[in-house]
Amino acid sequence: MTIATGDSVTLEYTGRLDDETVFDTSREAVAEEAGLAEAQPDREYTPLTVDVGAEQVIEGMEEGLVGLEAGETTTLTIPPEKAYGEHSEERVQEFETEELREMLGGQTPEEGAYLEAQNGQHGEVVHSGEAVVRVDFNPRLAGETLTFEIEIVEVN
């Protein structure tokens, strides 16, 4: 059965960056080899099931699934505009250090820390100075071309 919009598809996948770094996978052995399993010890690595057309995965993956069949394997190369978009300086925001410290219950944010804004967005502290803290609210994979190795397990 050829995959079409509206189908429920179960797949195994491994996502890599241009430098071959694995950033996500459904396969436990790959996660262990790449060090992901150690970083996320509570995560279960199992096949992913998505409804094609329901925007549950990035646009480039959804488009790449259409036309495939159960049992088929493929490699999808997805440019930033079909993944998490380009990195935007407009999504890097500055906060007064003292104001942010108060919002965090007295804690001083450190570079590399992740914060959740009141609107639910997640950001990484990219600069923490005495006067100003800069937080990058771009998606972690913004600006990246992503390569996914995909195996279609089942199509319903």
Chimera marker file (.cmm) of the C-alpha trace (Angstrom):
<marker_set name="trace">
<marker id="1" x="0.000" y="0.000" z="0.000" r="1" g="1" b="0" radius="0.5"/>
<marker id="2" x="1.446" y="3.345" z="-1.070" r="1" g="1" b="0" radius="0.5"/>
<marker id="3" x="1.415" y="6.041" z="1.602" r="1" g="1" b="0" radius="0.5"/>
<marker id="4" x="-0.990" y="8.922" z="0.994" r="1" g="1" b="0" radius="0.5"/>
<marker id="5" x="-2.227" y="11.879" z="3.049" r="1" g="1" b="0" radius="0.5"/>
<marker id="6" x="-4.514" y="10.603" z="5.803" r="1" g="1" b="0" radius="0.5"/>
<marker id="7" x="-2.679" y="7.295" z="6.289" r="1" g="1" b="0" radius="0.5"/>
<marker id="8" x="-1.298" y="6.250" z="9.650" r="1" g="1" b="0" radius="0.5"/>
<marker id="9" x="2.351" y="5.254" z="9.205" r="1" g="1" b="0" radius="0.5"/>
<marker id="10" x="4.665" y="3.496" z="11.649" r="1" g="1" b="0" radius="0.5"/>
<marker id="11" x="8.363" y="3.988" z="10.960" r="1" g="1" b="0" radius="0.5"/>
<marker id="12" x="11.844" y="3.534" z="12.343" r="1" g="1" b="0" radius="0.5"/>
<marker id="13" x="14.156" y="6.510" z="11.853" r="1" g="1" b="0" radius="0.5"/>
<marker id="14" x="17.572" y="7.964" z="12.547" r="1" g="1" b="0" radius="0.5"/>
<marker id="15" x="18.146" y="11.702" z="12.142" r="1" g="1" b="0" radius="0.5"/>
<marker id="16" x="21.614" y="13.088" z="11.442" r="1" g="1" b="0" radius="0.5"/>
<marker id="17" x="23.166" y="16.508" z="10.957" r="1" g="1" b="0" radius="0.5"/>
<marker id="18" x="25.534" y="17.342" z="8.078" r="1" g="1" b="0" radius="0.5"/>
<marker id="19" x="28.518" y="16.263" z="10.215" r="1" g="1" b="0" radius="0.5"/>
<marker id="20" x="26.877" y="12.804" z="10.726" r="1" g="1" b="0" radius="0.5"/>
<marker id="21" x="26.006" y="13.538" z="14.378" r="1" g="1" b="0" radius="0.5"/>
<marker id="22" x="22.876" y="11.593" z="15.372" r="1" g="1" b="0" radius="0.5"/>
<marker id="23" x="20.373" y="14.013" z="16.962" r="1" g="1" b="0" radius="0.5"/>
<marker id="24" x="17.386" y="11.649" z="17.250" r="1" g="1" b="0" radius="0.5"/>
<marker id="25" x="16.425" y="8.046" z="16.555" r="1" g="1" b="0" radius="0.5"/>
<marker id="26" x="13.765" y="5.462" z="17.240" r="1" g="1" b="0" radius="0.5"/>
<marker id="27" x="16.368" y="2.676" z="17.452" r="1" g="1" b="0" radius="0.5"/>
<marker id="28" x="17.786" y="1.939" z="20.897" r="1" g="1" b="0" radius="0.5"/>
<marker id="29" x="21.075" y="0.494" z="19.596" r="1" g="1" b="0" radius="0.5"/>
<marker id="30" x="21.726" y="3.663" z="17.559" r="1" g="1" b="0" radius="0.5"/>
<marker id="31" x="20.812" y="5.833" z="20.583" r="1" g="1" b="0" radius="0.5"/>
<marker id="32" x="23.273" y="3.917" z="22.775" r="1" g="1" b="0" radius="0.5"/>
<marker id="33" x="26.058" y="4.160" z="20.182" r="1" g="1" b="0" radius="0.5"/>
<marker id="34" x="25.475" y="7.906" z="19.717" r="1" g="1" b="0" radius="0.5"/>
<marker id="35" x="25.260" y="8.618" z="23.460" r="1" g="1" b="0" radius="0.5"/>
<marker id="36" x="21.610" y="9.699" z="23.286" r="1" g="1" b="0" radius="0.5"/>
<marker id="37" x="20.370" y="6.915" z="25.571" r="1" g="1" b="0" radius="0.5"/>
<marker id="38" x="22.724" y="8.107" z="28.314" r="1" g="1" b="0" radius="0.5"/>
<marker id="39" x="21.510" y="11.704" z="27.931" r="1" g="1" b="0" radius="0.5"/>
<marker id="40" x="17.831" y="10.645" z="28.105" r="1" g="1" b="0" radius="0.5"/>
<marker id="41" x="17.760" y="7.555" z="30.355" r="1" g="1" b="0" radius="0.5"/>
<marker id="42" x="13.948" y="7.523" z="30.740" r="1" g="1" b="0" radius="0.5"/>
<marker id="43" x="13.180" y="7.637" z="27.028" r="1" g="1" b="0" radius="0.5"/>
<marker id="44" x="11.838" y="4.552" z="25.283" r="1" g="1" b="0" radius="0.5"/>
<marker id="45" x="13.164" y="4.008" z="21.770" r="1" g="1" b="0" radius="0.5"/>
<marker id="46" x="10.287" y="2.623" z="19.741" r="1" g="1" b="0" radius="0.5"/>
<marker id="47" x="8.941" y="3.079" z="16.206" r="1" g="1" b="0" radius="0.5"/>
<marker id="48" x="7.122" y="6.356" z="15.568" r="1" g="1" b="0" radius="0.5"/>
<marker id="49" x="3.513" y="6.379" z="14.353" r="1" g="1" b="0" radius="0.5"/>
<marker id="50" x="2.279" y="9.494" z="12.545" r="1" g="1" b="0" radius="0.5"/>
<marker id="51" x="-0.856" y="10.469" z="10.652" r="1" g="1" b="0" radius="0.5"/>
<marker id="52" x="0.366" y="11.848" z="7.319" r="1" g="1" b="0" radius="0.5"/>
<marker id="53" x="-1.075" y="15.312" z="6.756" r="1" g="1" b="0" radius="0.5"/>
<marker id="54" x="-1.761" y="16.010" z="10.451" r="1" g="1" b="0" radius="0.5"/>
<marker id="55" x="1.466" y="18.049" z="10.871" r="1" g="1" b="0" radius="0.5"/>
<marker id="56" x="2.801" y="15.725" z="13.593" r="1" g="1" b="0" radius="0.5"/>
<marker id="57" x="6.295" y="15.759" z="12.053" r="1" g="1" b="0" radius="0.5"/>
<marker id="58" x="8.268" y="18.377" z="10.135" r="1" g="1" b="0" radius="0.5"/>
<marker id="59" x="7.017" y="19.298" z="6.673" r="1" g="1" b="0" radius="0.5"/>
<marker id="60" x="9.932" y="17.723" z="4.779" r="1" g="1" b="0" radius="0.5"/>
<marker id="61" x="9.453" y="14.357" z="6.479" r="1" g="1" b="0" radius="0.5"/>
<marker id="62" x="5.720" y="14.376" z="5.862" r="1" g="1" b="0" radius="0.5"/>
<marker id="63" x="6.283" y="15.140" z="2.168" r="1" g="1" b="0" radius="0.5"/>
<marker id="64" x="8.994" y="12.457" z="1.973" r="1" g="1" b="0" radius="0.5"/>
<marker id="65" x="6.698" y="9.730" z="3.347" r="1" g="1" b="0" radius="0.5"/>
<marker id="66" x="4.062" y="10.171" z="0.631" r="1" g="1" b="0" radius="0.5"/>
<marker id="67" x="4.505" y="7.537" z="-2.065" r="1" g="1" b="0" radius="0.5"/>
<marker id="68" x="6.560" y="5.118" z="0.039" r="1" g="1" b="0" radius="0.5"/>
<marker id="69" x="5.347" y="1.602" z="0.911" r="1" g="1" b="0" radius="0.5"/>
<marker id="70" x="5.530" y="-0.723" z="3.922" r="1" g="1" b="0" radius="0.5"/>
<marker id="71" x="8.928" y="-2.397" z="4.123" r="1" g="1" b="0" radius="0.5"/>
<marker id="72" x="10.615" y="0.342" z="2.095" r="1" g="1" b="0" radius="0.5"/>
<marker id="73" x="13.699" y="2.183" z="3.342" r="1" g="1" b="0" radius="0.5"/>
<marker id="74" x="14.856" y="5.581" z="2.155" r="1" g="1" b="0" radius="0.5"/>
<marker id="75" x="17.013" y="8.538" z="3.082" r="1" g="1" b="0" radius="0.5"/>
<marker id="76" x="15.402" y="11.975" z="3.213" r="1" g="1" b="0" radius="0.5"/>
<marker id="77" x="17.513" y="15.139" z="3.127" r="1" g="1" b="0" radius="0.5"/>
<marker id="78" x="15.447" y="18.007" z="4.484" r="1" g="1" b="0" radius="0.5"/>
<marker id="79" x="16.539" y="21.651" z="4.122" r="1" g="1" b="0" radius="0.5"/>
<marker id="80" x="15.950" y="24.114" z="6.994" r="1" g="1" b="0" radius="0.5"/>
<marker id="81" x="12.899" y="25.694" z="5.350" r="1" g="1" b="0" radius="0.5"/>
<marker id="82" x="11.131" y="22.294" z="5.389" r="1" g="1" b="0" radius="0.5"/>
<marker id="83" x="12.401" y="21.448" z="8.888" r="1" g="1" b="0" radius="0.5"/>
<marker id="84" x="12.793" y="23.978" z="11.731" r="1" g="1" b="0" radius="0.5"/>
<marker id="85" x="13.432" y="27.088" z="9.616" r="1" g="1" b="0" radius="0.5"/>
<marker id="86" x="16.474" y="29.294" z="9.400" r="1" g="1" b="0" radius="0.5"/>
<marker id="87" x="18.129" y="30.646" z="12.540" r="1" g="1" b="0" radius="0.5"/>
<marker id="88" x="16.735" y="34.134" z="13.237" r="1" g="1" b="0" radius="0.5"/>
<marker id="89" x="18.411" y="36.826" z="15.337" r="1" g="1" b="0" radius="0.5"/>
<marker id="90" x="14.891" y="38.174" z="15.997" r="1" g="1" b="0" radius="0.5"/>
<marker id="91" x="14.275" y="35.092" z="18.156" r="1" g="1" b="0" radius="0.5"/>
<marker id="92" x="17.253" y="35.932" z="20.398" r="1" g="1" b="0" radius="0.5"/>
<marker id="93" x="15.902" y="38.155" z="23.177" r="1" g="1" b="0" radius="0.5"/>
<marker id="94" x="17.634" y="40.259" z="25.797" r="1" g="1" b="0" radius="0.5"/>
<marker id="95" x="16.473" y="40.533" z="29.396" r="1" g="1" b="0" radius="0.5"/>
<marker id="96" x="17.761" y="42.616" z="32.255" r="1" g="1" b="0" radius="0.5"/>
<marker id="97" x="19.717" y="40.231" z="34.460" r="1" g="1" b="0" radius="0.5"/>
<marker id="98" x="18.085" y="41.414" z="37.695" r="1" g="1" b="0" radius="0.5"/>
<marker id="99" x="14.564" y="41.166" z="36.219" r="1" g="1" b="0" radius="0.5"/>
<marker id="100" x="15.200" y="37.630" z="34.941" r="1" g="1" b="0" radius="0.5"/>
<marker id="101" x="16.774" y="36.641" z="38.274" r="1" g="1" b="0" radius="0.5"/>
<marker id="102" x="13.572" y="37.738" z="40.054" r="1" g="1" b="0" radius="0.5"/>
<marker id="103" x="11.428" y="35.748" z="37.601" r="1" g="1" b="0" radius="0.5"/>
<marker id="104" x="13.593" y="32.679" z="38.317" r="1" g="1" b="0" radius="0.5"/>
<marker id="105" x="13.122" y="32.934" z="42.074" r="1" g="1" b="0" radius="0.5"/>
<marker id="106" x="16.511" y="34.485" z="42.761" r="1" g="1" b="0" radius="0.5"/>
<marker id="107" x="18.594" y="32.201" z="40.531" r="1" g="1" b="0" radius="0.5"/>
<marker id="108" x="21.089" y="33.728" z="38.128" r="1" g="1" b="0" radius="0.5"/>
<marker id="109" x="20.743" y="32.093" z="34.702" r="1" g="1" b="0" radius="0.5"/>
<marker id="110" x="23.946" y="30.485" z="33.422" r="1" g="1" b="0" radius="0.5"/>
<marker id="111" x="25.068" y="30.140" z="29.812" r="1" g="1" b="0" radius="0.5"/>
<marker id="112" x="23.873" y="26.824" z="28.389" r="1" g="1" b="0" radius="0.5"/>
<marker id="113" x="20.838" y="26.659" z="30.702" r="1" g="1" b="0" radius="0.5"/>
<marker id="114" x="17.390" y="26.202" z="29.185" r="1" g="1" b="0" radius="0.5"/>
<marker id="115" x="14.434" y="28.340" z="30.202" r="1" g="1" b="0" radius="0.5"/>
<marker id="116" x="10.708" y="28.163" z="29.519" r="1" g="1" b="0" radius="0.5"/>
<marker id="117" x="9.080" y="31.512" z="28.813" r="1" g="1" b="0" radius="0.5"/>
<marker id="118" x="5.607" y="32.420" z="30.035" r="1" g="1" b="0" radius="0.5"/>
<marker id="119" x="4.282" y="31.746" z="26.521" r="1" g="1" b="0" radius="0.5"/>
<marker id="120" x="5.632" y="28.171" z="26.685" r="1" g="1" b="0" radius="0.5"/>
<marker id="121" x="8.584" y="28.729" z="24.354" r="1" g="1" b="0" radius="0.5"/>
<marker id="122" x="11.891" y="27.146" z="25.318" r="1" g="1" b="0" radius="0.5"/>
<marker id="123" x="15.145" y="29.027" z="24.985" r="1" g="1" b="0" radius="0.5"/>
<marker id="124" x="18.828" y="28.574" z="25.681" r="1" g="1" b="0" radius="0.5"/>
<marker id="125" x="20.794" y="31.153" z="27.638" r="1" g="1" b="0" radius="0.5"/>
<marker id="126" x="23.553" y="32.165" z="25.210" r="1" g="1" b="0" radius="0.5"/>
<marker id="127" x="24.977" y="35.065" z="27.262" r="1" g="1" b="0" radius="0.5"/>
<marker id="128" x="24.734" y="35.831" z="30.970" r="1" g="1" b="0" radius="0.5"/>
<marker id="129" x="26.259" y="39.133" z="32.016" r="1" g="1" b="0" radius="0.5"/>
<marker id="130" x="25.905" y="41.442" z="34.995" r="1" g="1" b="0" radius="0.5"/>
<marker id="131" x="23.438" y="43.706" z="33.179" r="1" g="1" b="0" radius="0.5"/>
<marker id="132" x="21.953" y="41.595" z="30.371" r="1" g="1" b="0" radius="0.5"/>
<marker id="133" x="21.026" y="37.981" z="29.676" r="1" g="1" b="0" radius="0.5"/>
<marker id="134" x="20.492" y="36.849" z="26.068" r="1" g="1" b="0" radius="0.5"/>
<marker id="135" x="18.150" y="33.906" z="25.452" r="1" g="1" b="0" radius="0.5"/>
<marker id="136" x="17.920" y="32.144" z="22.069" r="1" g="1" b="0" radius="0.5"/>
<marker id="137" x="14.349" y="30.989" z="21.381" r="1" g="1" b="0" radius="0.5"/>
<marker id="138" x="15.182" y="29.481" z="17.970" r="1" g="1" b="0" radius="0.5"/>
<marker id="139" x="14.417" y="25.771" z="17.716" r="1" g="1" b="0" radius="0.5"/>
<marker id="140" x="17.532" y="23.730" z="18.551" r="1" g="1" b="0" radius="0.5"/>
<marker id="141" x="17.764" y="22.484" z="14.946" r="1" g="1" b="0" radius="0.5"/>
<marker id="142" x="17.002" y="25.823" z="13.242" r="1" g="1" b="0" radius="0.5"/>
<marker id="143" x="19.272" y="26.432" z="10.260" r="1" g="1" b="0" radius="0.5"/>
<marker id="144" x="20.246" y="22.768" z="9.989" r="1" g="1" b="0" radius="0.5"/>
<marker id="145" x="19.839" y="20.476" z="6.979" r="1" g="1" b="0" radius="0.5"/>
<marker id="146" x="18.580" y="17.193" z="8.407" r="1" g="1" b="0" radius="0.5"/>
<marker id="147" x="19.082" y="13.715" z="6.984" r="1" g="1" b="0" radius="0.5"/>
<marker id="148" x="16.728" y="10.929" z="8.043" r="1" g="1" b="0" radius="0.5"/>
<marker id="149" x="17.214" y="7.237" z="7.367" r="1" g="1" b="0" radius="0.5"/>
<marker id="150" x="13.686" y="5.835" z="7.360" r="1" g="1" b="0" radius="0.5"/>
<marker id="151" x="12.217" y="2.340" z="7.339" r="1" g="1" b="0" radius="0.5"/>
<marker id="152" x="8.452" y="2.061" z="6.840" r="1" g="1" b="0" radius="0.5"/>
<marker id="153" x="7.229" y="-0.607" z="9.265" r="1" g="1" b="0" radius="0.5"/>
<marker id="154" x="3.464" y="-0.404" z="8.702" r="1" g="1" b="0" radius="0.5"/>
<marker id="155" x="0.855" y="1.600" z="6.765" r="1" g="1" b="0" radius="0.5"/>
<marker id="156" x="-2.830" y="1.772" z="7.795" r="1" g="1" b="0" radius="0.5"/>
<link id1="1" id2="2" r="1" g="1" b="0" radius="0.2"/>
<link id1="2" id2="3" r="1" g="1" b="0" radius="0.2"/>
<link id1="3" id2="4" r="1" g="1" b="0" radius="0.2"/>
<link id1="4" id2="5" r="1" g="1" b="0" radius="0.2"/>
<link id1="5" id2="6" r="1" g="1" b="0" radius="0.2"/>
<link id1="6" id2="7" r="1" g="1" b="0" radius="0.2"/>
<link id1="7" id2="8" r="1" g="1" b="0" radius="0.2"/>
<link id1="8" id2="9" r="1" g="1" b="0" radius="0.2"/>
<link id1="9" id2="10" r="1" g="1" b="0" radius="0.2"/>
<link id1="10" id2="11" r="1" g="1" b="0" radius="0.2"/>
<link id1="11" id2="12" r="1" g="1" b="0" radius="0.2"/>
<link id1="12" id2="13" r="1" g="1" b="0" radius="0.2"/>
<link id1="13" id2="14" r="1" g="1" b="0" radius="0.2"/>
<link id1="14" id2="15" r="1" g="1" b="0" radius="0.2"/>
<link id1="15" id2="16" r="1" g="1" b="0" radius="0.2"/>
<link id1="16" id2="17" r="1" g="1" b="0" radius="0.2"/>
<link id1="17" id2="18" r="1" g="1" b="0" radius="0.2"/>
<link id1="18" id2="19" r="1" g="1" b="0" radius="0.2"/>
<link id1="19" id2="20" r="1" g="1" b="0" radius="0.2"/>
<link id1="20" id2="21" r="1" g="1" b="0" radius="0.2"/>
<link id1="21" id2="22" r="1" g="1" b="0" radius="0.2"/>
<link id1="22" id2="23" r="1" g="1" b="0" radius="0.2"/>
<link id1="23" id2="24" r="1" g="1" b="0" radius="0.2"/>
<link id1="24" id2="25" r="1" g="1" b="0" radius="0.2"/>
<link id1="25" id2="26" r="1" g="1" b="0" radius="0.2"/>
<link id1="26" id2="27" r="1" g="1" b="0" radius="0.2"/>
<link id1="27" id2="28" r="1" g="1" b="0" radius="0.2"/>
<link id1="28" id2="29" r="1" g="1" b="0" radius="0.2"/>
<link id1="29" id2="30" r="1" g="1" b="0" radius="0.2"/>
<link id1="30" id2="31" r="1" g="1" b="0" radius="0.2"/>
<link id1="31" id2="32" r="1" g="1" b="0" radius="0.2"/>
<link id1="32" id2="33" r="1" g="1" b="0" radius="0.2"/>
<link id1="33" id2="34" r="1" g="1" b="0" radius="0.2"/>
<link id1="34" id2="35" r="1" g="1" b="0" radius="0.2"/>
<link id1="35" id2="36" r="1" g="1" b="0" radius="0.2"/>
<link id1="36" id2="37" r="1" g="1" b="0" radius="0.2"/>
<link id1="37" id2="38" r="1" g="1" b="0" radius="0.2"/>
<link id1="38" id2="39" r="1" g="1" b="0" radius="0.2"/>
<link id1="39" id2="40" r="1" g="1" b="0" radius="0.2"/>
<link id1="40" id2="41" r="1" g="1" b="0" radius="0.2"/>
<link id1="41" id2="42" r="1" g="1" b="0" radius="0.2"/>
<link id1="42" id2="43" r="1" g="1" b="0" radius="0.2"/>
<link id1="43" id2="44" r="1" g="1" b="0" radius="0.2"/>
<link id1="44" id2="45" r="1" g="1" b="0" radius="0.2"/>
<link id1="45" id2="46" r="1" g="1" b="0" radius="0.2"/>
<link id1="46" id2="47" r="1" g="1" b="0" radius="0.2"/>
<link id1="47" id2="48" r="1" g="1" b="0" radius="0.2"/>
<link id1="48" id2="49" r="1" g="1" b="0" radius="0.2"/>
<link id1="49" id2="50" r="1" g="1" b="0" radius="0.2"/>
<link id1="50" id2="51" r="1" g="1" b="0" radius="0.2"/>
<link id1="51" id2="52" r="1" g="1" b="0" radius="0.2"/>
<link id1="52" id2="53" r="1" g="1" b="0" radius="0.2"/>
<link id1="53" id2="54" r="1" g="1" b="0" radius="0.2"/>
<link id1="54" id2="55" r="1" g="1" b="0" radius="0.2"/>
<link id1="55" id2="56" r="1" g="1" b="0" radius="0.2"/>
<link id1="56" id2="57" r="1" g="1" b="0" radius="0.2"/>
<link id1="57" id2="58" r="1" g="1" b="0" radius="0.2"/>
<link id1="58" id2="59" r="1" g="1" b="0" radius="0.2"/>
<link id1="59" id2="60" r="1" g="1" b="0" radius="0.2"/>
<link id1="60" id2="61" r="1" g="1" b="0" radius="0.2"/>
<link id1="61" id2="62" r="1" g="1" b="0" radius="0.2"/>
<link id1="62" id2="63" r="1" g="1" b="0" radius="0.2"/>
<link id1="63" id2="64" r="1" g="1" b="0" radius="0.2"/>
<link id1="64" id2="65" r="1" g="1" b="0" radius="0.2"/>
<link id1="65" id2="66" r="1" g="1" b="0" radius="0.2"/>
<link id1="66" id2="67" r="1" g="1" b="0" radius="0.2"/>
<link id1="67" id2="68" r="1" g="1" b="0" radius="0.2"/>
<link id1="68" id2="69" r="1" g="1" b="0" radius="0.2"/>
<link id1="69" id2="70" r="1" g="1" b="0" radius="0.2"/>
<link id1="70" id2="71" r="1" g="1" b="0" radius="0.2"/>
<link id1="71" id2="72" r="1" g="1" b="0" radius="0.2"/>
<link id1="72" id2="73" r="1" g="1" b="0" radius="0.2"/>
<link id1="73" id2="74" r="1" g="1" b="0" radius="0.2"/>
<link id1="74" id2="75" r="1" g="1" b="0" radius="0.2"/>
<link id1="75" id2="76" r="1" g="1" b="0" radius="0.2"/>
<link id1="76" id2="77" r="1" g="1" b="0" radius="0.2"/>
<link id1="77" id2="78" r="1" g="1" b="0" radius="0.2"/>
<link id1="78" id2="79" r="1" g="1" b="0" radius="0.2"/>
<link id1="79" id2="80" r="1" g="1" b="0" radius="0.2"/>
<link id1="80" id2="81" r="1" g="1" b="0" radius="0.2"/>
<link id1="81" id2="82" r="1" g="1" b="0" radius="0.2"/>
<link id1="82" id2="83" r="1" g="1" b="0" radius="0.2"/>
<link id1="83" id2="84" r="1" g="1" b="0" radius="0.2"/>
<link id1="84" id2="85" r="1" g="1" b="0" radius="0.2"/>
<link id1="85" id2="86" r="1" g="1" b="0" radius="0.2"/>
<link id1="86" id2="87" r="1" g="1" b="0" radius="0.2"/>
<link id1="87" id2="88" r="1" g="1" b="0" radius="0.2"/>
<link id1="88" id2="89" r="1" g="1" b="0" radius="0.2"/>
<link id1="89" id2="90" r="1" g="1" b="0" radius="0.2"/>
<link id1="90" id2="91" r="1" g="1" b="0" radius="0.2"/>
<link id1="91" id2="92" r="1" g="1" b="0" radius="0.2"/>
<link id1="92" id2="93" r="1" g="1" b="0" radius="0.2"/>
<link id1="93" id2="94" r="1" g="1" b="0" radius="0.2"/>
<link id1="94" id2="95" r="1" g="1" b="0" radius="0.2"/>
<link id1="95" id2="96" r="1" g="1" b="0" radius="0.2"/>
<link id1="96" id2="97" r="1" g="1" b="0" radius="0.2"/>
<link id1="97" id2="98" r="1" g="1" b="0" radius="0.2"/>
<link id1="98" id2="99" r="1" g="1" b="0" radius="0.2"/>
<link id1="99" id2="100" r="1" g="1" b="0" radius="0.2"/>
<link id1="100" id2="101" r="1" g="1" b="0" radius="0.2"/>
<link id1="101" id2="102" r="1" g="1" b="0" radius="0.2"/>
<link id1="102" id2="103" r="1" g="1" b="0" radius="0.2"/>
<link id1="103" id2="104" r="1" g="1" b="0" radius="0.2"/>
<link id1="104" id2="105" r="1" g="1" b="0" radius="0.2"/>
<link id1="105" id2="106" r="1" g="1" b="0" radius="0.2"/>
<link id1="106" id2="107" r="1" g="1" b="0" radius="0.2"/>
<link id1="107" id2="108" r="1" g="1" b="0" radius="0.2"/>
<link id1="108" id2="109" r="1" g="1" b="0" radius="0.2"/>
<link id1="109" id2="110" r="1" g="1" b="0" radius="0.2"/>
<link id1="110" id2="111" r="1" g="1" b="0" radius="0.2"/>
<link id1="111" id2="112" r="1" g="1" b="0" radius="0.2"/>
<link id1="112" id2="113" r="1" g="1" b="0" radius="0.2"/>
<link id1="113" id2="114" r="1" g="1" b="0" radius="0.2"/>
<link id1="114" id2="115" r="1" g="1" b="0" radius="0.2"/>
<link id1="115" id2="116" r="1" g="1" b="0" radius="0.2"/>
<link id1="116" id2="117" r="1" g="1" b="0" radius="0.2"/>
<link id1="117" id2="118" r="1" g="1" b="0" radius="0.2"/>
<link id1="118" id2="119" r="1" g="1" b="0" radius="0.2"/>
<link id1="119" id2="120" r="1" g="1" b="0" radius="0.2"/>
<link id1="120" id2="121" r="1" g="1" b="0" radius="0.2"/>
<link id1="121" id2="122" r="1" g="1" b="0" radius="0.2"/>
<link id1="122" id2="123" r="1" g="1" b="0" radius="0.2"/>
<link id1="123" id2="124" r="1" g="1" b="0" radius="0.2"/>
<link id1="124" id2="125" r="1" g="1" b="0" radius="0.2"/>
<link id1="125" id2="126" r="1" g="1" b="0" radius="0.2"/>
<link id1="126" id2="127" r="1" g="1" b="0" radius="0.2"/>
<link id1="127" id2="128" r="1" g="1" b="0" radius="0.2"/>
<link id1="128" id2="129" r="1" g="1" b="0" radius="0.2"/>
<link id1="129" id2="130" r="1" g="1" b="0" radius="0.2"/>
<link id1="130" id2="131" r="1" g="1" b="0" radius="0.2"/>
<link id1="131" id2="132" r="1" g="1" b="0" radius="0.2"/>
<link id1="132" id2="133" r="1" g="1" b="0" radius="0.2"/>
<link id1="133" id2="134" r="1" g="1" b="0" radius="0.2"/>
<link id1="134" id2="135" r="1" g="1" b="0" radius="0.2"/>
<link id1="135" id2="136" r="1" g="1" b="0" radius="0.2"/>
<link id1="136" id2="137" r="1" g="1" b="0" radius="0.2"/>
<link id1="137" id2="138" r="1" g="1" b="0" radius="0.2"/>
<link id1="138" id2="139" r="1" g="1" b="0" radius="0.2"/>
<link id1="139" id2="140" r="1" g="1" b="0" radius="0.2"/>
<link id1="140" id2="141" r="1" g="1" b="0" radius="0.2"/>
<link id1="141" id2="142" r="1" g="1" b="0" radius="0.2"/>
<link id1="142" id2="143" r="1" g="1" b="0" radius="0.2"/>
<link id1="143" id2="144" r="1" g="1" b="0" radius="0.2"/>
<link id1="144" id2="145" r="1" g="1" b="0" radius="0.2"/>
<link id1="145" id2="146" r="1" g="1" b="0" radius="0.2"/>
<link id1="146" id2="147" r="1" g="1" b="0" radius="0.2"/>
<link id1="147" id2="148" r="1" g="1" b="0" radius="0.2"/>
<link id1="148" id2="149" r="1" g="1" b="0" radius="0.2"/>
<link id1="149" id2="150" r="1" g="1" b="0" radius="0.2"/>
<link id1="150" id2="151" r="1" g="1" b="0" radius="0.2"/>
<link id1="151" id2="152" r="1" g="1" b="0" radius="0.2"/>
<link id1="152" id2="153" r="1" g="1" b="0" radius="0.2"/>
<link id1="153" id2="154" r="1" g="1" b="0" radius="0.2"/>
<link id1="154" id2="155" r="1" g="1" b="0" radius="0.2"/>
<link id1="155" id2="156" r="1" g="1" b="0" radius="0.2"/>
</marker_set>
